[in-house]
Amino acid sequence: MTPSMTTSAPITPLKPTHQRVAQHLVDGHTAQDIATRTGLSPHTVRQYVRDIRVSLHCPPRCKPQVLVHLLLAAEQVALPTPERPAPELNAEQQLLLNAVTEHSAPHDIALAAKIAPADLRSALDELLDETGAADVTQLIVLAHAWHLLGARPTGTTQSGANR
């Protein structure tokens, strides 16, 4: 179990260079893609991503979708305009959506979503199909654009300990 992060500290606003890298993360690009697109070295991009994580109090091992959720919830990057209307999610789908924004480990996601770990992949696949998202990170971006996720208080982490 990882040590809990301090969640009362305010989020540090990102510098413009970090915001540009963060926007690429929200757009679903990998560190290597970002390096190619921006002309930055892969090492610099990885360092900027580490700096972004520190600014948001996001643990080093959190999944990209958790980092993207924190970026969007803290309004550190521009929210895209959705190209399609929001789907109607049932309570179980909304619970799963919330779980993937807060947790990185599949077991923790399943536990938070109140589903069996063995059923997580199929439940995620159904949610991706329902929303038209290509992957979980894009799902988080779309969910923010559709206002399906409540804004998190400044300084919170993916642990869910503050809820």
Secondary structure in CASP SS format (residue, H / E / C, confidence):
PFRMAT SS
TARGET T0000
AUTHOR 0000-0000-0000
METHOD secondary structure of the structure
MODEL  1
M C 1.00
T C 1.00
P C 1.00
S C 1.00
M C 1.00
T C 1.00
T C 1.00
S C 1.00
A C 1.00
P C 1.00
I C 1.00
T C 1.00
P C 1.00
L C 1.00
K C 1.00
P H 1.00
T H 1.00
H H 1.00
Q H 1.00
R H 1.00
V H 1.00
A H 1.00
Q H 1.00
H H 1.00
L H 1.00
V H 1.00
D C 1.00
G C 1.00
H C 1.00
T C 1.00
A H 1.00
Q H 1.00
D H 1.00
I H 1.00
A H 1.00
T H 1.00
R H 1.00
T H 1.00
G C 1.00
L C 1.00
S C 1.00
P H 1.00
H H 1.00
T H 1.00
V H 1.00
R H 1.00
Q H 1.00
Y H 1.00
V H 1.00
R H 1.00
D H 1.00
I H 1.00
R H 1.00
V H 1.00
S H 1.00
L H 1.00
H C 1.00
C C 1.00
P C 1.00
P C 1.00
R C 1.00
C C 1.00
K C 1.00
P H 1.00
Q H 1.00
V H 1.00
L H 1.00
V H 1.00
H H 1.00
L H 1.00
L H 1.00
L H 1.00
A H 1.00
A C 1.00
E C 1.00
Q C 1.00
V C 1.00
A C 1.00
L C 1.00
P C 1.00
T C 1.00
P C 1.00
E C 1.00
R C 1.00
P C 1.00
A C 1.00
P C 1.00
E C 1.00
L C 1.00
N C 1.00
A H 1.00
E H 1.00
Q H 1.00
Q H 1.00
L H 1.00
L H 1.00
L H 1.00
N H 1.00
A H 1.00
V H 1.00
T H 1.00
E H 1.00
H C 1.00
S C 1.00
A C 1.00
P H 1.00
H H 1.00
D H 1.00
I H 1.00
A H 1.00
L H 1.00
A H 1.00
A H 1.00
K C 1.00
I C 1.00
A C 1.00
P H 1.00
A H 1.00
D H 1.00
L H 1.00
R H 1.00
S H 1.00
A H 1.00
L H 1.00
D H 1.00
E H 1.00
L H 1.00
L H 1.00
D H 1.00
E H 1.00
T H 1.00
G C 1.00
A C 1.00
A C 1.00
D C 1.00
V H 1.00
T H 1.00
Q H 1.00
L H 1.00
I H 1.00
V H 1.00
L H 1.00
A H 1.00
H H 1.00
A H 1.00
W C 1.00
H C 1.00
L C 1.00
L C 1.00
G C 1.00
A C 1.00
R C 1.00
P C 1.00
T C 1.00
G C 1.00
T C 1.00
T C 1.00
Q C 1.00
S C 1.00
G C 1.00
A C 1.00
N C 1.00
R C 1.00
END
